[in-house]
């Protein structure tokens, strides 16, 4: 089955009870699959997507949908038998995998530190350090470098980022009438956040570690609101009353940390969040000059 290259429609659905996403691409060939497993009537397009994505073992290979009579046909995998479209739209599963850091773990993508450097419309991104149009609305500090996760605008080059809590990663463009645009960054196939950091400060870390390096349980950040209120803009994810995960909102030099509730000792401690060693796929506690030692 041939997928039309001119169409950019992508349907996404999160599986119930899962952190995986199923992506379905609309096929533009004037034909539909006749390799039908089941058919239902009276379905909306969204209902048809859900039926397909929740197939067990699933998700299903694809589906046909006709709006005029709301017919939903789930497609069997294997060699497709083609028939005239007859008013049906055909969607097929896109099985491309997206792995962090070249994808989003959260909707706003504050944690994104990948290398995409073009916008959704195809415009090339400008270098962050140049600040071509001055301080943008939404920057929380007059020192623009403080708005980036690693506190360094130059190190971001011209990669898409979200330093301002906009709806997703974006960048400056050369057209002064537009100034900036969002980037098209996919959601990660596996939304379980990695339990490692990619930079020495680890401000991009959005994992689930919730105990300090000495083994003390982390306290909810908002339980220390007088101490942490000014830190909230520095988080790479949303903070609610239950959020007690190790983070580094203020750029402590040695990585993520958390407040601890102890009868004696320090008010806060670092967390044991290692580097990831790409060479060996193993834990890396110390990295010097980009190398794990």
N, C-alpha and C positions, 0 to 999 in steps of 0.2 A: 504494500500500500504506500503510495507516494504522498509525502507531506508537502503541502504548498509552502514555499519559502517566504511568500509575501505576507503571511498572516502572523501576527505577534500575540494572538490570544493564548493565554496560559491559565488553566484552571488549577487551583490548588486547594487541597482539603487535608486537614489534620485528622488522622485516624482517631476514632474514639478510643481512649485508654492507651494511646501510644504517643511517642514523640516523633514519629515519622510522618512525612508528608507524601502524598501522591500527586504527581503532576500529570495533567492530561493536555495534549496538544490537539487542536482542531485540524482535521485533514481537509484539504481543499483539492479534490480531484474529480468532482462530479460523479463520484461513485461512493458506495457504502459497502461495508462488510455484510455478507449474507451468512457468515459463519456464526449464527446466533445461538446462544445457550438458553437464555430465558427472555421473556418479553412481558412488560407490565404496561398498563394503560392508566392515564390520569396523573402521570408524574410531572413534576416541574423539572427543569434542567438540574437544579440543585439536588433534588431528590434522586435523580438518575446518577449524578456524580457520587452521592453518598452510597447508593446501592452498589455501585461498581467498586468504590474504594473499600467497602466493608466486606467484599466477597472473601470467603475463607476456603482454602488458603488464598489470600489475596495480596494486594488488590487485583482486580480483574484486568485483562489485557486491554480492554477498551469498551466503548459502547456507541450505539447509534441513538440519536434523539430527534424526534420530529415534533415541532412546536404546535402544528395545526391540530393534531389529535392527541398530543402529549404522550406519545408512545416512546418507551425506553427499552432498548434491546441491548443486553449484555453480550459481549463478543467472546467467543472461545479463543484461546491462544492457538498458535500454529499457522499453517498456511491459510491465508485469507481467501475466501471465494468472494469476488467482487460482483456487485450488481449496480444498476443505475441508482443514483442517490434518492430519487423519488421524494424529495423534500426533507430527507434526513440529513442531519449533521453527524459526522463521525469523529469521535475522539479516541486517541490511542495513548497508552501510558508512555510517558517519557521517563526512562530509567537512568538518566544521567545522575551521577552522584556528586554532591557538593559537600566538601569537607572544610572545616575551619582551619585556617583563618580566611579562606577565600569565599566566605559566605556569612550570613547573619545568624546569630544565636538568639537575638531578641528583635522585636519588631522595629525599634528605632535604630538598632545597629550601632550604639555607642561603642561597643566592644570591637567593631570591625577594624582590623589592621591589615587587610589584604592589599593587593597591588592593582586593583582596577583603577584606571586613570582616564576613563571617558565617561561622559554622562549618558543618560538613557536615550538621548537624541543623537548621540554619536560625537558630541563636541569634546575636544581634548581639554582636560583639566589644567588649570594654571597652578604654579607652585604656591603652596600655602605661605611660605615665608615672605613672598612679595606683597601680599595684602593689596591687590591692585585697586580696590575700591574703598580702602580704609577699613576701620573696625566694623564688622557686620553686626546687624541687629541680632541679639540673642547671645553674643559673647558675654560671659559672666565676669570677665576681668579686663581691665584696660590694657593689661599686658597680654597680648593675644596668644603668646606661647603657653600661658597658664591654662588655656582652655583645652589643650590636647592631652591625651592620656599619659604620654611620656614627658610632658612639660617641655616639648621641643617641637616648634613648628617646622624647622628645617628638615628634621628627620622624616617628616610625613611626605616630603617631595611633592608630587602632584597627585597623590592617591586620594581616592574618595574617602571622606571621613565625616563624622557627625559630632563636631565639638560643641554644637549649640543646642542640643536636644531638639532638633527639628525632627520631621517624620521619618527620616532615614539618612543614610550617608549622601553627601553632596560635595560639590566643589565649585570654585570660581571658574568662569569661562571668559573668553576674550571679548565677547559682545557686551559693550557697556550698557546696552538697553535691557539685557537679561541679567548680567552680572554673575548669577549662579544657577545651577540646575541640580536636580537629584540624579543619582546614579542608579543603574539597574543591577542591584546585588541580590542574588538568590538567597532564599532561606537555606540553611544547612539541612542536608538529608537526615542527619542525626542531630537532634536538638539537645541531647544531653551534653552539657558543657564539658570541655576537656579539663582534667585536673592537673594542669600544668600552666606555667606562664611563658610568655614569648619574649618578654623584656625584663631587665633587672628589677624595675619597679613593679612590674606585673599589674599595672592599672587596668589592663584589658581583661584580667582574670574575672570570670563570672561563674566559677565552679561552686560546688556545694560543701567545701570544707568548712567546718564550723567549730573547730577547736584550735587552741593556740599551740605553739611549738612545744610547750611544757605539758600539754594534754588537758588544759583547763577548757571547759566549754565556753564558747563565745556568748556574750550577752547580746540581746537585740540592739541594733544601732539606735533605735528610737528611744530605748530605755535610758540612754545617755544623751538625750536631746540637747541639754544645755552645752554638752561638750561637742556634739556632732552636728548640730544644725547647720553650721557654716560649711560642713564637709559634704552635705547632700548633693550639691551640683557636681561634685567630683566623682560620683559613682558612675559605673558603666551600666547599671541596671536600675530598675525602680526599687525604692526602699519602702516597705510597709512595716507594720508592727511585728511581723514574724521574721523579718530579715535579720539573720544573725551570722551570715556567711562572711568569711574572710575577704576583705577588700582593701584597696589602697587609695582612698579618695583624695588624700592630700600629698601623695607622692613620696612617702617615706622611702629612703634609699634602698632598703633591703627587701622590699616586696610587701605583699598583702599582710594585714594585721587585723586584730579585732579587740574590742573592749572585753575585759574579763571581770567577773564578779568574784572577788576573793576577799577573805577577811583581812588578809595582809598581802604585801607585795605590790607589784606595779598595777596601774589602772588598765594597761593594755599590754599585749604581747604580739610579736610576729607569729605568723602561721607557717607551717612547713609545706610550702607550695614550691615544688621543684621546677626547673627548666625542663623542656622536652628536648631530647636528643634526636634530631632527625636522622642522624647517621645510624643509630642503633635501635631507635624506637624504644628507648629505655629512659629511666629516670636520670636526670642530670641536676646535681645540686649546685655546681659551680660552673660558670661559663666565663671564659676570658678571651677577649678578641674574637668573639663569635664561636669559639670552640669549647666543647664540653670537656672538662678535665676531671 
